[in-house]
Amino acid sequence: WSLYIREILASYCPFPKEAGEALLEFADGGAMDHVIIEQLLNALLGEPIASMQVAFVQRLLLQLADAHPRIELVLEDAADAIMLVAPSIPAPRRDALADWFAFHISARGGRWPWAKWEQLAAKPTDDVRRAWLVQVLERLACLANVESYRPLVSAPIWPMFPPARTIRSPFIAEHGGAAPTPAGAKQTLPEAAKFVRTKPTPEELTEWVGEHLAEMEPDSKLTFLVHLALEVGQASLTHTSKAFERLRKVLDQELDSDRAQREVAVARAVLHFWSSDRSWAGVLLTHLVFFAHISSLAVCECLCEPANLEHWQTYPVLAALLECPLPLETRESQPAPLAGAFGTP
């Protein structure tokens, strides 16, 4: 069965929906469900695989859990087993499992029976099981606003989360004061964010930009629009993705002149806005490259600037950019790199 499951992974990567349908044909509500989940988790822990294949397996596990509640119960059992044997799992594999688990919980809206792990809060900080849970919570904080988890987790676990990210922008007042109106603009950033949250059409957004931001200096205007998307989407990666997609047309219009340098300015604006959390800024930059808002070259050029060199040390996702720098619409027309994937010939 393990070989057959690996063949399915190799054949269907990077399409989790189709792979999930193929695997569910053999799910039986019992032992076979556990075999499937065990093999999928093993796929994350074997020889180094490409980041796209990691994302495929993570989304496949989510697809299976969404398709059948019983699979979610199997995943709960798997997480409990991981916690039980965590001290015997090599650190790199614990890291990979923490990445998967945080992604899964975030995608499920933070829902998890947290109370079963409350006793870990009282363990010493060097306890391996407690440390692994902290790893998971740190990764969760990189996928959504920390405060969004407060109502969901039990009281003993909440202090184990990292501090909430803080915003840094010239368009937002510090310490809760009134936001300044930028030179040449007719609205503050919070006022603009309120409008964007009403989900205007691209045409309405273009009209709004022409009416309220037309007199802004070009560089300031571009930074304002990037910070506007980040402000609207600060709750989570999904919110940020939707905000940038909503503003894509007006951002593209601003990028048309000297696009290469303007894309560097976009990356610079993201780093500035989320300078309190470099890892989160890195996740967002990777996301913007993946969905063809900016190029990986623009990110690299931005990170080579003297003021941003320190970001290289806390930017592990840069490897994903360099590994697959093609924009999304180009990648979709390319054959999937399946040779040798998941241990198959």
WOUR-V37589 format. One line per field, one symbol per residue. phi: phi as a letter, one per 30 degrees, with the letter a starting at -180 (. if undefined). psi: psi as a letter, one per 20 degrees, with the letter a starting at -180 (. if undefined). burial: b if it has 24 or more other C-alpha atoms within 12 Angstrom, else e. A space follows every 10 residues. Layout:
phi->???
psi->???
burial->???
This chain:
phi->.ddddddddd dceccddddd dddddcdbib ddeddddddd ddddcddebd dddddddddd ddeddddbed dddddddddd deddcedcce eedddddded ddeddddcii daddedcedd dddddcdddd ddddedddde ddcadeddce dccdeddedd dddddcdbad cbddhidddd cdeiccbddd ddddddddid dedddddddd dcbecddedd dddedddddd ddcddadddd edddddcedd dddddddhee ddddddeddd dddcddbddd edddddddde cidbcddddd dddddedced dedbbddeed dddbdddedd ddccdddcei dhicd
psi->hgggghhggh hiplnhghhg hghihipjjc hhghgggghg hhhiibqprq hhhghggghg hggghhhphh hhhhhghghg gghgjghipq ghhhghhhgg gggggghjkj pqmhhijhhh hiqqhjpggg hhghgghhhg hiirpghiig ihqqghhgii qrqqqqqopi jpqqkjappq oqpiqiqrgh gghhghijlq rhghgggggh hijhjqpggh gggghghggh ghjihrhggg ghghhhjggh ghhhihplhg hhhhhgghhg hggkiinhgg hgggggghgh kkhrqhhggg hgiiqhijhh hhhklhihhh ghhmiqrghg hhiqqpnioj pkjq.
burial->eeeebbbbbb bbbbbbbebb ebbbeebeee eebbbbbbbb bbbbbeeebb bbbbbbbbbb bbbbbeeeee bbebbbebbe ebbeebeeee eebbbbbbbb bbbbbbbebb bbebeebeeb beeeeeebbb bbbbbbbbbb bbbbbbbebb eebbeebbeb bbebbbbebe bbeeeeeeee ebeebebbbb bbbebbbeee eeeebbebbe ebbeebebbb bbbbbbbbbb bbbbbbbbeb bbbbbbbbeb bbbbbeeeeb bbbbbbbbbb bbbbbebbbb bbbbbbbbbb bbbbbbbbbb bbbeeeebee bbeebebbeb beebbbbeee eeeeeeebee bbbee
